[in-house]
Amino acid sequence: MLPQLPPRERQIVDLLYQAGSRTVAEICDGLPDPLTGSAVRAMLKRLEDKGFVSREESDRGYVYSPTVSDNQARRTALSQVVRTFFKGSPVSAASALLGMAQDLDTRELDELEAAIARARQARESGK
């Protein structure tokens, strides 16, 4: 759902995920390429109409936040990467990550092992 956004709108949503809730001025400052406040407000209005962001009044003006949970957004983005670069194979994607094992410390490798064990346990208990 997020990948189908136009690039500039996607930049805004990505910024909100990375930096948290922001005002229009803060969004303008955080974008890699400068945009006017009115252009950002127009894109935020479209994103709000599409259901990707919400706004709340504050003492700083309107503050914008993503409406899709971080977890759901990560899943969607990761699914897109797996489909695009790994022919839809989660195993191939995980293998590529493990190919970077020299960059992982022992704690991170332990976390991966624990995650695999939890996935295996969840699968077996669901049978």
All heavy atoms as an XYZ file, in Angstrom:
976
protein
N       0.797     -1.186      0.000
C       0.000      0.000      0.000
C       0.847      1.260      0.000
O       0.598      2.156     -0.770
C      -0.999     -0.093      1.130
C      -0.652      0.516      2.425
S      -1.912      0.081      3.610
C      -0.865     -0.319      4.928
N       1.909      1.331      0.811
C       2.789      2.502      0.769
C       3.603      2.600     -0.521
O       3.812      3.706     -1.009
C       3.734      2.516      1.976
C       3.102      2.842      3.328
C       4.129      2.718      4.439
C       2.475      4.198      3.346
N       4.045      1.474     -1.094
C       4.843      1.601     -2.327
C       4.102      2.254     -3.479
O       4.714      2.784     -4.381
C       5.211      0.155     -2.671
C       5.125     -0.577     -1.400
C       4.025      0.106     -0.612
N       2.778      2.249     -3.468
C       2.026      2.828     -4.576
C       1.915      4.349     -4.493
O       1.376      4.978     -5.393
C       0.643      2.191     -4.666
C      -0.255      2.521     -3.485
C      -1.387      1.550     -3.320
O      -1.200      0.351     -3.379
N      -2.584      2.062     -3.119
N       2.436      4.947     -3.440
C       2.400      6.400     -3.322
C       3.380      7.048     -4.294
O       4.443      6.493     -4.556
C       2.774      6.823     -1.901
C       1.779      6.532     -0.797
C       2.370      6.915      0.558
C       0.471      7.257     -1.034
N       3.043      8.236     -4.796
C       4.024      8.980     -5.598
C       5.285      9.234     -4.763
O       5.212      9.327     -3.525
C       3.296     10.286     -5.917
C       1.853      9.977     -5.761
C       1.765      8.937     -4.684
N       6.439      9.358     -5.411
C       7.709      9.477     -4.686
C       7.752     10.582     -3.634
O       8.244     10.365     -2.530
C       8.733      9.727     -5.786
C       8.127      9.144     -7.016
C       6.646      9.308     -6.858
N       7.249     11.768     -3.931
C       7.306     12.864     -2.963
C       6.421     12.581     -1.754
O       6.793     12.850     -0.616
C       6.877     14.184     -3.606
C       7.914     14.745     -4.521
C       9.187     15.025     -3.772
N       9.742     16.275     -4.239
C      10.720     16.903     -3.649
N      11.252     16.424     -2.563
N      11.186     18.005     -4.141
N       5.223     12.026     -1.995
C       4.354     11.679     -0.882
C       5.000     10.580     -0.036
O       4.926     10.597      1.189
C       2.980     11.248     -1.385
C       2.169     12.382     -1.982
C       0.814     11.951     -2.494
O       0.360     10.819     -2.198
O       0.174     12.751     -3.211
N       5.639      9.650     -0.706
C       6.315      8.572      0.013
C       7.448      9.129      0.882
O       7.659      8.686      2.006
C       6.851      7.544     -0.994
C       7.598      6.384     -0.391
C       6.676      5.614      0.558
N       7.437      4.711      1.375
C       7.459      3.410      1.201
N       6.743      2.857      0.253
N       8.183      2.655      1.989
N       8.185     10.117      0.372
C       9.243     10.751      1.165
C       8.680     11.347      2.444
O       9.296     11.234      3.506
C       9.925     11.870      0.366
C      10.985     11.417     -0.579
C      11.651     12.614     -1.261
O      11.035     13.652     -1.481
N      12.919     12.452     -1.589
N       7.541     11.976      2.339
C       6.925     12.597      3.514
C       6.528     11.531      4.531
O       6.822     11.649      5.723
C       5.718     13.470      3.112
C       6.210     14.716      2.355
C       4.889     13.861      4.333
C       5.110     15.542      1.728
N       5.869     10.479      4.065
C       5.461      9.407      4.977
C       6.694      8.746      5.597
O       6.727      8.487      6.809
C       4.565      8.379      4.256
C       4.260      7.195      5.158
C       3.266      9.031      3.801
N       7.719      8.487      4.790
C       8.955      7.889      5.322
C       9.564      8.778      6.397
O      10.019      8.289      7.438
C       9.974      7.655      4.206
C       9.596      6.504      3.286
O       8.688      5.720      3.638
O      10.213      6.396      2.202
N       9.566     10.079      6.168
C      10.102     11.021      7.155
C       9.312     10.943      8.459
O       9.889     10.939      9.554
C      10.079     12.442      6.593
C      10.550     13.548      7.538
C      12.025     13.372      7.876
C      10.303     14.902      6.920
N       7.999     10.854      8.358
C       7.173     10.759      9.559
C       7.448      9.469     10.329
O       7.429      9.467     11.556
C       5.689     10.883      9.209
C       5.246     12.251      8.697
C       3.792     12.211      8.231
C       5.438     13.325      9.750
N       7.718      8.376      9.621
C       8.075      7.130     10.308
C       9.440      7.255     10.980
O       9.637      6.804     12.099
C       8.084      5.934      9.353
C       6.703      5.382      9.099
C       6.145      5.420      7.836
C       5.949      4.833     10.131
C       4.873      4.926      7.607
C       4.677      4.346      9.908
C       4.148      4.387      8.644
O       2.893      3.902      8.418
N      10.383      7.868     10.292
C      11.743      7.981     10.822
C      11.834      8.982     11.959
O      12.483      8.725     12.976
C      12.716      8.396      9.721
C      12.923      7.357      8.665
C      13.633      7.933      7.439
O      14.025      9.090      7.418
N      13.786      7.109      6.414
N      11.212     10.124     11.813
C      11.409     11.228     12.754
C      10.249     11.420     13.721
O      10.354     12.218     14.643
C      11.653     12.516     11.964
N       9.140     10.752     13.490
C       7.978     10.940     14.343
C       7.104     12.077     13.845
O       7.344     12.649     12.786
N       6.095     12.397     14.614
C       5.138     13.444     14.243
C       5.860     14.764     13.991
O       6.799     15.115     14.705
C       4.113     13.622     15.356
O       3.405     12.419     15.551
N       5.390     15.492     12.967
C       6.057     16.726     12.553
C       5.057     17.752     12.072
O       3.984     17.417     11.572
C       7.027     16.443     11.389
C       8.205     15.578     11.734
C       9.224     16.422     12.465
N      10.403     15.673     12.808
C      10.702     15.303     14.047
N       9.905     15.566     15.024
N      11.813     14.656     14.292
N       5.461     19.013     12.188
C       4.703     20.120     11.598
C       5.126     20.252     10.138
O       6.115     19.649      9.706
C       5.003     21.442     12.322
O       6.382     21.760     12.131
C       4.656     21.368     13.799
N       4.411     21.089      9.391
C       4.763     21.328      7.989
C       6.190     21.872      7.887
O       6.986     21.408      7.062
C       3.753     22.285      7.316
C       4.248     22.728      5.945
C       2.393     21.613      7.199
N       6.534     22.834      8.732
C       7.887     23.420      8.681
C       8.948     22.364      8.962
O       9.992     22.322      8.294
C       8.004     24.562      9.688
N       8.699     21.495      9.929
C       9.661     20.431     10.249
C       9.782     19.424      9.113
O      10.865     18.917      8.831
C       9.258     19.732     11.548
C       9.396     20.617     12.764
C       8.711     20.071     14.003
O       7.753     19.263     13.879
O       9.132     20.466     15.101
N       8.658     19.149      8.455
C       8.694     18.251      7.299
C       9.516     18.887      6.183
O      10.371     18.238      5.586
C       7.270     17.896      6.831
C       6.572     17.029      7.882
C       7.295     17.183      5.475
C       5.085     16.854      7.667
N       9.275     20.160      5.909
C      10.042     20.875      4.878
C      11.539     20.790      5.174
O      12.338     20.528      4.273
C       9.611     22.334      4.788
S       7.981     22.595      4.075
N      11.914     21.010      6.423
C      13.329     20.968      6.811
C      13.919     19.569      6.694
O      15.116     19.419      6.447
C      13.507     21.459      8.254
C      13.233     22.942      8.401
O      13.236     23.664      7.380
O      13.016     23.377      9.553
N      13.089     18.549      6.863
C      13.590     17.176      6.849
C      13.668     16.532      5.485
O      14.273     15.466      5.332
N      13.066     17.143      4.485
C      13.080     16.556      3.143
C      14.425     16.791      2.468
O      15.034     17.851      2.638
C      11.956     17.152      2.291
C      10.544     16.765      2.704
C       9.515     17.554      1.903
C      10.312     15.268      2.538
N      14.893     15.818      1.683
C      16.191     15.974      1.028
C      16.227     17.073     -0.031
O      17.245     17.718     -0.228
C      16.452     14.604      0.392
C      15.132     13.924      0.344
C      14.285     14.523      1.415
N      15.108     17.290     -0.704
C      15.005     18.350     -1.708
C      14.001     19.375     -1.202
O      12.912     19.006     -0.760
C      14.520     17.791     -3.044
C      15.443     16.708     -3.575
O      16.663     16.900     -3.512
O      14.927     15.665     -4.024
N      14.345     20.653     -1.267
C      13.446     21.664     -0.712
C      12.105     21.741     -1.452
O      12.048     21.624     -2.670
C      14.226     22.973     -0.862
C      15.368     22.693     -1.759
C      15.551     21.221     -1.845
N      11.057     21.901     -0.663
C       9.712     22.125     -1.179
C       9.119     23.290     -0.398
O       9.477     23.513      0.754
C       8.824     20.902     -0.959
C       9.029     19.701     -1.855
C       8.123     18.555     -1.411
C       8.737     20.036     -3.306
N       8.191     23.995     -1.002
C       7.523     25.081     -0.295
C       6.544     24.497      0.716
O       6.073     23.363      0.569
C       6.746     25.985     -1.269
O       5.700     25.218     -1.867
C       7.666     26.575     -2.331
N       6.226     25.289      1.712
C       5.245     24.865      2.693
C       3.902     24.564      2.070
O       3.223     23.608      2.455
N       3.517     25.354      1.067
C       2.212     25.118      0.429
C       2.217     23.793     -0.351
O       1.205     23.088     -0.367
C       1.822     26.284     -0.478
O       2.763     26.470     -1.499
N       3.332     23.445     -0.972
C       3.417     22.165     -1.682
C       3.325     21.006     -0.692
O       2.623     20.017     -0.939
C       4.718     22.087     -2.483
N       4.021     21.125      0.442
C       3.979     20.077      1.456
C       2.563     19.969      2.034
O       2.041     18.865      2.221
C       5.029     20.328      2.559
C       4.823     19.404      3.750
C       6.437     20.161      1.994
N       1.914     21.101      2.305
C       0.541     21.071      2.825
C      -0.410     20.383      1.837
O      -1.281     19.611      2.240
C       0.045     22.479      3.141
C       0.471     22.971      4.506
C      -0.221     24.286      4.880
N       0.307     25.432      4.160
C       1.467     26.032      4.437
N       2.204     25.600      5.422
N       1.869     27.054      3.725
N      -0.235     20.647      0.543
C      -1.084     20.013     -0.473
C      -0.874     18.495     -0.474
O      -1.838     17.729     -0.554
C      -0.788     20.592     -1.854
N       0.381     18.071     -0.370
C       0.658     16.625     -0.339
C       0.128     15.989      0.942
O      -0.410     14.882      0.917
C       2.152     16.368     -0.491
C       2.619     16.531     -1.917
S       4.319     16.069     -2.107
C       5.026     17.675     -2.327
N       0.261     16.692      2.062
C      -0.272     16.179      3.326
C      -1.786     16.049      3.264
O      -2.357     15.087      3.794
C       0.147     17.080      4.488
C       1.604     16.940      4.911
C       2.023     18.117      5.786
C       1.836     15.619      5.626
N      -2.448     16.987      2.605
C      -3.901     16.911      2.436
C      -4.268     15.668      1.635
O      -5.192     14.932      1.996
C      -4.410     18.184      1.743
C      -5.890     18.155      1.399
C      -6.753     18.172      2.643
C      -8.221     18.283      2.269
N      -9.037     17.263      2.887
N      -3.521     15.413      0.547
C      -3.783     14.207     -0.253
C      -3.520     12.946      0.577
O      -4.299     11.992      0.526
C      -2.926     14.207     -1.520
C      -3.440     15.150     -2.591
C      -2.820     14.891     -3.951
N      -1.369     15.004     -3.955
C      -0.685     16.099     -4.214
N      -1.317     17.226     -4.475
N       0.632     16.096     -4.221
N      -2.422     12.950      1.331
C      -2.101     11.791      2.170
C      -3.162     11.584      3.247
O      -3.501     10.446      3.575
C      -0.720     11.968      2.809
C       0.461     11.791      1.862
C       1.747     12.330      2.483
C       0.616     10.324      1.471
N      -3.691     12.670      3.767
C      -4.762     12.575      4.756
C      -6.025     12.011      4.100
O      -6.676     11.119      4.661
C      -5.028     13.959      5.345
C      -5.876     13.949      6.578
C      -6.010     15.329      7.212
O      -5.501     16.333      6.655
O      -6.650     15.390      8.267
N      -6.357     12.499      2.910
C      -7.534     12.002      2.183
C      -7.397     10.517      1.848
O      -8.391      9.785      1.839
C      -7.752     12.797      0.891
C      -8.205     14.229      1.152
O      -8.625     14.538      2.293
O      -8.110     15.050      0.209
N      -6.176     10.075      1.573
C      -5.924      8.661      1.255
C      -5.845      7.794      2.508
O      -5.804      6.571      2.413
C      -4.599      8.527      0.487
C      -4.610      9.132     -0.900
C      -3.227      9.037     -1.523
C      -3.135      9.745     -2.860
N      -1.778      9.667     -3.437
N      -5.781      8.432      3.676
C      -5.735      7.679      4.923
C      -4.349      7.316      5.417
O      -4.211      6.491      6.316
N      -3.304      7.936      4.869
C      -1.939      7.600      5.272
C      -1.412      8.458      6.415
O      -0.495      8.052      7.112
C      -0.979      7.708      4.082
C      -1.178      6.622      3.069
C      -1.840      6.883      1.886
C      -0.723      5.335      3.310
C      -2.039      5.883      0.955
C      -0.918      4.325      2.386
C      -1.583      4.600      1.205
N      -1.956      9.653      6.576
C      -1.537     10.523      7.680
C      -2.765     11.109      8.356
O      -3.847     11.188      7.764
C      -0.592     11.677      7.240
C       0.675     11.150      6.607
C      -1.290     12.654      6.331
N      -2.568     11.515      9.598
C      -3.605     12.241     10.328
C      -2.965     13.499     10.894
O      -1.738     13.599     10.974
C      -4.175     11.375     11.445
O      -3.170     11.069     12.392
N      -3.797     14.442     11.274
C      -3.261     15.678     11.843
C      -4.001     16.004     13.125
O      -5.184     15.684     13.283
C      -3.339     16.828     10.860
C      -4.740     17.264     10.549
C      -4.771     18.410      9.582
N      -6.164     18.638      9.188
C      -6.597     19.728      8.639
N      -5.770     20.707      8.382
N      -7.857     19.854      8.319
N      -3.274     16.640     14.016
C      -3.838     17.103     15.279
C      -3.375     18.525     15.508
O      -2.247     18.872     15.163
C      -3.353     16.235     16.437
C      -3.929     14.853     16.465
C      -3.512     14.083     17.715
O      -3.147     14.722     18.732
O      -3.545     12.856     17.658
N      -4.247     19.313     16.099
C      -3.856     20.683     16.440
C      -2.970     20.658     17.670
O      -3.166     19.853     18.569
C      -5.087     21.544     16.698
C      -5.740     22.035     15.434
C      -6.705     23.166     15.707
O      -6.259     24.215     16.216
O      -7.889     22.970     15.416
N      -1.977     21.537     17.653
C      -1.117     21.702     18.824
C      -0.747     23.172     18.922
O      -1.140     23.976     18.076
C       0.139     20.840     18.686
O       1.073     21.445     17.826
N       0.026     23.510     19.939
C       0.456     24.901     20.081
C       1.411     25.318     18.972
O       1.648     26.488     18.748
C       1.086     25.135     21.459
C       2.234     24.205     21.748
O       2.380     23.184     21.045
O       2.992     24.490     22.697
N       1.952     24.330     18.243
C       2.860     24.613     17.114
C       2.127     24.632     15.781
O       2.732     24.766     14.740
C       3.963     23.547     17.044
C       4.771     23.425     18.310
C       5.857     22.375     18.192
N       5.269     21.051     17.994
C       5.911     20.016     17.442
N       7.147     20.153     17.017
N       5.328     18.855     17.323
N       0.828     24.462     15.788
C       0.053     24.338     14.556
C      -0.339     22.885     14.379
O      -0.324     22.107     15.336
N      -0.665     22.493     13.165
C      -1.015     21.099     12.928
C       0.234     20.237     12.984
O       1.279     20.587     12.438
C      -1.693     20.922     11.566
C      -3.119     21.417     11.532
C      -3.471     22.465     10.701
C      -4.081     20.829     12.330
C      -4.783     22.920     10.655
C      -5.393     21.283     12.301
C      -5.729     22.316     11.469
O      -7.028     22.772     11.435
N       0.086     19.082     13.632
C       1.164     18.098     13.706
C       0.661     16.853     12.972
O      -0.446     16.370     13.241
C       1.515     17.771     15.176
C       2.553     16.671     15.240
C       2.011     19.021     15.887
N       1.465     16.358     12.044
C       1.076     15.230     11.201
C       1.781     13.957     11.651
O       2.959     13.979     12.022
C       1.420     15.534      9.739
C       0.589     16.660      9.176
C       0.966     17.984      9.353
C      -0.594     16.393      8.514
C       0.193     19.023      8.860
C      -1.383     17.435      8.015
C      -0.976     18.741      8.195
O      -1.759     19.761      7.707
N       1.046     12.840     11.588
C       1.555     11.535     11.989
C       1.076     10.486     10.993
O      -0.009     10.628     10.415
C       1.020     11.143     13.370
O       1.319     12.117     14.321
N       1.833      9.401     10.821
C       1.349      8.316      9.962
C       0.196      7.583     10.652
O       0.160      7.484     11.878
C       2.572      7.413      9.797
C       3.488      7.767     10.905
C       3.162      9.151     11.350
N      -0.758      7.104      9.877
C      -1.892      6.376     10.450
C      -1.679      4.872     10.419
O      -2.280      4.152     11.195
C      -3.196      6.697      9.703
O      -3.022      6.389      8.324
C      -3.586      8.150      9.875
N      -0.844      4.394      9.511
C      -0.557      2.971      9.411
C       0.509      2.647     10.454
O       1.496      3.379     10.573
C      -0.056      2.608      7.990
C       0.283      1.146      7.873
C      -1.103      2.999      6.953
N       0.316      1.579     11.209
C       1.277      1.235     12.255
C       2.658      0.967     11.652
O       2.773      0.535     10.501
C       0.810      0.009     13.032
O       0.963     -1.163     12.247
N       3.685      1.220     12.453
C       5.054      0.940     12.013
C       5.195     -0.510     11.570
O       5.807     -0.798     10.550
C       6.057      1.196     13.148
C       6.197      2.653     13.501
O       5.556      3.495     12.853
O       6.958      2.952     14.433
N       4.617     -1.403     12.348
C       4.740     -2.829     12.052
C       4.101     -3.173     10.705
O       4.690     -3.881      9.886
C       4.103     -3.655     13.176
C       4.410     -5.117     13.053
O       5.498     -5.504     12.646
N       3.447     -5.946     13.410
N       2.912     -2.644     10.464
C       2.233     -2.906      9.189
C       3.004     -2.291      8.030
O       3.131     -2.894      6.965
C       0.807     -2.368      9.231
C      -0.015     -2.740      8.010
C      -1.449     -2.231      8.107
O      -1.836     -1.603      9.095
N      -2.225     -2.483      7.086
N       3.536     -1.100      8.211
C       4.306     -0.443      7.157
C       5.575     -1.237      6.848
O       5.947     -1.403      5.684
C       4.660      0.977      7.570
N       6.249     -1.717      7.897
C       7.457     -2.534      7.681
C       7.133     -3.801      6.921
O       7.850     -4.204      6.006
C       8.103     -2.882      9.028
C       8.954     -1.791      9.605
C       9.788     -2.299     10.768
N       8.970     -2.737     11.874
C       8.596     -1.961     12.886
N       8.959     -0.709     12.935
N       7.856     -2.451     13.858
N       6.026     -4.439      7.309
C       5.630     -5.679      6.626
C       5.372     -5.432      5.145
O       5.793     -6.198      4.282
C       4.367     -6.244      7.262
C       4.586     -7.142      8.403
C       3.209     -7.699      8.806
N       3.081     -9.091      8.466
C       3.428    -10.063      9.269
N       3.947     -9.798     10.430
N       3.273    -11.310      8.907
N       4.652     -4.365      4.859
C       4.336     -4.025      3.476
C       5.606     -3.733      2.684
O       5.786     -4.247      1.571
C       3.397     -2.801      3.429
O       2.205     -3.108      4.137
C       3.049     -2.419      2.000
N       6.485     -2.931      3.260
C       7.731     -2.585      2.568
C       8.598     -3.816      2.371
O       9.164     -4.026      1.291
C       8.485     -1.522      3.361
N       8.704     -4.642      3.403
C       9.533     -5.838      3.292
C       8.951     -6.821      2.281
O       9.686     -7.427      1.497
C       9.688     -6.500      4.661
C      10.659     -7.668      4.725
C      12.039     -7.275      4.200
C      10.762     -8.184      6.143
N       7.639     -6.953      2.263
C       6.995     -7.826      1.269
C       7.317     -7.367     -0.146
O       7.583     -8.183     -1.035
C       5.483     -7.848      1.462
O       5.158     -8.455      2.667
N       7.308     -6.052     -0.343
C       7.640     -5.499     -1.657
C       9.085     -5.820     -2.027
O       9.376     -6.207     -3.159
C       7.409     -3.982     -1.656
C       7.694     -3.305     -2.977
C       6.696     -3.678     -4.055
O       5.565     -4.040     -3.763
N       7.108     -3.598     -5.295
N      10.013     -5.669     -1.094
C      11.426     -5.974     -1.346
C      11.592     -7.453     -1.673
O      12.293     -7.823     -2.623
C      12.301     -5.585     -0.130
C      13.708     -6.148     -0.247
C      12.348     -4.066      0.009
N      10.937     -8.317     -0.910
C      11.043     -9.761     -1.144
C      10.491    -10.114     -2.529
O      11.108    -10.877     -3.278
C      10.332    -10.561     -0.026
C      10.212    -12.031     -0.381
C      11.090    -10.388      1.293
N       9.335     -9.524     -2.890
C       8.770     -9.801     -4.222
C       9.675     -9.292     -5.331
O       9.898     -9.965     -6.332
C       7.390     -9.141     -4.353
C       6.259     -9.935     -3.778
C       4.885     -9.392     -4.196
N       4.689     -7.979     -3.944
C       4.310     -7.470     -2.787
N       4.103     -8.243     -1.755
N       4.139     -6.168     -2.653
N      10.222     -8.086     -5.156
C      10.996     -7.439     -6.214
C      12.382     -8.048     -6.385
O      12.806     -8.335     -7.505
C      11.137     -5.929     -5.925
O       9.828     -5.374     -5.832
C      11.913     -5.224     -7.018
N      13.097     -8.251     -5.290
C      14.506     -8.632     -5.381
C      14.776    -10.111     -5.123
O      15.868    -10.600     -5.434
C      15.340     -7.791     -4.411
C      15.344     -6.338     -4.763
C      14.568     -5.439     -4.048
C      16.096     -5.866     -5.828
C      14.556     -4.092     -4.373
C      16.080     -4.525     -6.169
C      15.311     -3.633     -5.439
N      13.816    -10.818     -4.536
C      14.064    -12.215     -4.174
C      13.008    -13.158     -4.742
O      12.784    -14.236     -4.213
C      14.158    -12.349     -2.647
C      15.272    -11.538     -2.058
C      15.019    -10.299     -1.484
C      16.585    -11.987     -2.113
C      16.047     -9.527     -0.968
C      17.620    -11.225     -1.592
C      17.352     -9.995     -1.014
N      12.348    -12.727     -5.810
C      11.341    -13.534     -6.507
C      10.295    -14.092     -5.561
O       9.840    -15.222     -5.693
C      12.018    -14.665     -7.289
C      12.953    -14.169     -8.360
C      13.618    -15.298     -9.105
C      14.582    -14.718    -10.126
N      15.406    -15.715    -10.741
N       9.961    -13.306     -4.551
C       8.920    -13.702     -3.610
C       9.352    -14.712     -2.563
O       8.521    -15.200     -1.811
N      10.633    -15.007     -2.475
C      11.119    -16.032     -1.558
C      11.680    -15.428     -0.269
O      12.773    -14.857     -0.268
C      12.217    -16.864     -2.238
O      12.852    -17.701     -1.294
N      10.963    -15.592      0.843
C      11.496    -15.120      2.120
C      12.802    -15.817      2.498
O      13.673    -15.224      3.116
C      10.391    -15.451      3.130
C       9.150    -15.600      2.320
C       9.600    -16.107      0.985
N      12.954    -17.081      2.100
C      14.183    -17.820      2.397
C      15.370    -17.167      1.697
O      16.443    -16.998      2.292
C      14.045    -19.304      1.998
C      15.365    -20.038      2.115
C      12.985    -19.981      2.854
N      15.195    -16.779      0.448
C      16.274    -16.103     -0.271
C      16.628    -14.774      0.385
O      17.809    -14.425      0.494
C      15.885    -15.860     -1.736
O      15.745    -17.076     -2.412
N      15.607    -14.043      0.834
C      15.861    -12.769      1.504
C      16.602    -12.993      2.812
O      17.580    -12.295      3.114
C      14.540    -12.039      1.755
N      16.174    -13.977      3.592
C      16.850    -14.275      4.860
C      18.277    -14.740      4.607
O      19.201    -14.363      5.339
C      16.070    -15.331      5.634
N      18.480    -15.522      3.566
C      19.829    -15.974      3.226
C      20.726    -14.798      2.866
O      21.905    -14.766      3.241
C      19.784    -16.965      2.057
O      19.114    -18.137      2.445
N      20.180    -13.838      2.159
C      20.961    -12.642      1.816
C      21.344    -11.884      3.084
O      22.476    -11.411      3.216
C      20.168    -11.746      0.875
N      20.416    -11.770      4.023
C      20.725    -11.108      5.290
C      21.800    -11.877      6.054
O      22.720    -11.283      6.621
C      19.462    -10.976      6.152
C      18.439     -9.961      5.685
C      17.174    -10.070      6.524
C      19.007     -8.558      5.763
N      21.692    -13.178      6.068
C      22.690    -13.984      6.768
C      24.039    -13.931      6.063
O      25.073    -14.128      6.696
C      22.208    -15.423      6.925
C      21.051    -15.587      7.906
C      20.527    -17.012      7.889
C      21.454    -15.175      9.305
N      24.020    -13.639      4.771
C      25.274    -13.448      4.041
C      26.033    -12.226      4.540
O      27.220    -12.071      4.286
N      25.335    -11.386      5.273
C      25.961    -10.213      5.872
C      26.371    -10.510      7.324
O      26.621     -9.590      8.101
C      24.973     -9.035      5.853
C      24.554     -8.637      4.447
S      23.093     -7.544      4.363
C      23.412     -6.325      5.591
N      26.457    -11.789      7.680
C      26.701    -12.196      9.068
C      27.981    -11.606      9.645
O      28.069    -11.374     10.853
C      26.723    -13.716      9.178
N      28.975    -11.336      8.807
C      30.211    -10.752      9.327
C      29.959     -9.373      9.924
O      30.722     -8.902     10.760
C      31.307    -10.678      8.252
C      31.044     -9.695      7.136
C      30.172    -10.228      6.000
O      29.635    -11.334      6.071
N      30.016     -9.440      4.947
N      28.858     -8.726      9.524
C      28.506     -7.412     10.063
C      27.662     -7.514     11.331
O      27.368     -6.494     11.953
C      27.735     -6.601      9.018
C      28.562     -6.321      7.769
O      29.803     -6.281      7.871
O      27.954     -6.153      6.696
N      27.246     -8.740     11.687
C      26.388     -8.932     12.849
C      27.224     -9.339     14.061
O      28.151    -10.139     13.939
C      25.349    -10.020     12.569
C      24.422     -9.789     11.378
C      23.532    -11.006     11.148
C      23.569     -8.562     11.604
N      26.847     -8.803     15.218
C      27.559     -9.237     16.425
C      26.845    -10.460     17.005
O      25.788    -10.880     16.532
C      27.695     -8.102     17.442
C      26.364     -7.578     17.964
O      25.376     -8.351     18.013
O      26.303     -6.395     18.339
N      27.430    -11.042     18.024
C      26.893    -12.274     18.620
C      25.467    -12.079     19.115
O      24.615    -12.949     18.922
C      27.804    -12.736     19.779
O      29.120    -12.931     19.263
C      27.313    -14.030     20.394
N      25.191    -10.939     19.721
C      23.843    -10.661     20.226
C      22.822    -10.664     19.098
O      21.731    -11.229     19.221
C      23.821     -9.316     20.959
C      22.458     -8.953     21.553
C      22.427     -7.530     22.101
N      22.841     -6.524     21.135
C      22.076     -6.055     20.140
N      20.861     -6.514     19.968
N      22.529     -5.127     19.316
N      23.161    -10.055     17.969
C      22.240    -10.002     16.833
C      22.017    -11.396     16.246
O      20.893    -11.745     15.876
C      22.773     -9.046     15.762
C      22.739     -7.593     16.201
C      23.476     -6.668     15.254
O      24.581     -7.027     14.793
O      22.936     -5.572     14.994
N      23.068    -12.190     16.176
C      22.913    -13.563     15.687
C      22.033    -14.372     16.646
O      21.192    -15.169     16.209
C      24.274    -14.228     15.506
C      25.108    -13.692     14.338
C      26.526    -14.231     14.404
C      24.458    -14.025     13.003
N      22.212    -14.161     17.951
C      21.362    -14.831     18.939
C      19.900    -14.427     18.769
O      19.000    -15.267     18.887
C      21.829    -14.513     20.364
C      23.165    -15.155     20.711
O      23.596    -16.085     19.992
O      23.786    -14.711     21.700
N      19.649    -13.140     18.481
C      18.283    -12.667     18.256
C      17.661    -13.346     17.034
O      16.488    -13.717     17.058
C      18.263    -11.153     18.063
C      18.496    -10.364     19.325
C      18.524     -8.850     19.084
O      17.871     -8.377     18.128
O      19.207     -8.163     19.850
N      18.457    -13.508     15.982
C      17.951    -14.194     14.788
C      17.609    -15.648     15.099
O      16.562    -16.154     14.680
C      18.978    -14.128     13.655
C      19.096    -12.794     12.934
C      20.295    -12.811     11.995
C      17.817    -12.481     12.176
N      18.475    -16.324     15.823
C      18.210    -17.723     16.203
C      16.936    -17.824     17.036
O      16.114    -18.725     16.823
C      19.390    -18.303     16.981
C      20.579    -18.639     16.115
C      21.750    -19.192     16.921
O      21.623    -19.366     18.153
O      22.785    -19.459     16.307
N      16.760    -16.904     17.965
C      15.560    -16.913     18.812
C      14.308    -16.646     17.974
O      13.258    -17.272     18.200
C      15.698    -15.888     19.930
N      14.402    -15.743     17.018
C      13.251    -15.447     16.156
C      12.875    -16.663     15.322
O      11.680    -16.959     15.142
C      13.561    -14.248     15.252
N      13.861    -17.375     14.822
C      13.593    -18.593     14.045
C      12.936    -19.640     14.940
O      11.963    -20.295     14.544
C      14.887    -19.120     13.396
C      15.327    -18.170     12.285
C      14.691    -20.541     12.858
C      16.733    -18.437     11.751
N      13.435    -19.784     16.164
C      12.850    -20.754     17.099
C      11.398    -20.394     17.417
O      10.531    -21.270     17.466
C      13.687    -20.821     18.376
N      11.111    -19.098     17.613
C       9.730    -18.667     17.886
C       8.823    -18.942     16.688
O       7.681    -19.382     16.849
C       9.686    -17.186     18.249
C      10.161    -16.869     19.648
C       9.859    -15.430     20.044
N      10.402    -14.436     19.122
C      11.638    -13.931     19.205
N      12.458    -14.321     20.157
N      12.039    -13.024     18.325
N       9.322    -18.683     15.497
C       8.526    -18.939     14.287
C       8.238    -20.434     14.145
O       7.111    -20.816     13.801
C       9.251    -18.407     13.055
N       9.228    -21.240     14.424
C       9.048    -22.698     14.328
C       8.024    -23.167     15.364
O       7.137    -23.956     15.056
C      10.398    -23.396     14.530
C      10.312    -24.903     14.357
C      11.674    -25.516     14.302
N      12.175    -25.269     12.943
C      13.439    -25.088     12.636
N      14.364    -25.133     13.556
N      13.804    -24.884     11.398
N       8.144    -22.638     16.592
C       7.219    -23.022     17.656
C       5.794    -22.579     17.327
O       4.844    -23.334     17.520
C       7.673    -22.421     18.976
C       6.834    -22.844     20.154
C       7.357    -22.259     21.466
O       8.177    -21.357     21.461
N       6.864    -22.778     22.565
N       5.634    -21.370     16.814
C       4.310    -20.863     16.456
C       3.689    -21.703     15.344
O       2.488    -22.010     15.366
C       4.394    -19.405     16.030
N       4.496    -22.104     14.395
C       4.009    -22.923     13.292
C       3.557    -24.297     13.790
O       2.527    -24.807     13.397
C       5.078    -23.069     12.225
C       4.636    -23.851     11.018
C       5.716    -23.813      9.953
N       5.353    -24.653      8.846
C       4.642    -24.244      7.793
N       4.242    -23.009      7.732
N       4.349    -25.065      6.829
N       4.369    -24.894     14.678
C       4.038    -26.224     15.193
C       2.821    -26.188     16.111
O       2.024    -27.115     16.115
C       5.249    -26.813     15.911
C       6.359    -27.195     14.958
C       7.658    -27.576     15.643
O       7.731    -27.533     16.887
O       8.613    -27.937     14.915
N       2.654    -25.122     16.877
C       1.492    -25.041     17.774
C       0.214    -24.736     16.995
O      -0.883    -24.975     17.490
C       1.722    -23.996     18.857
O       1.768    -22.701     18.311
N       0.349    -24.192     15.783
C      -0.804    -23.883     14.948
C      -1.334    -25.072     14.166
O      -2.356    -24.983     13.527
N      -0.633    -26.178     14.220
C      -1.070    -27.373     13.457
C      -2.214    -28.081     14.113
O      -2.521    -28.025     15.203
C       0.112    -28.352     13.310
C       1.125    -27.865     12.323
C       2.203    -28.896     12.139
C       3.202    -28.446     11.086
N       4.238    -29.390     10.851
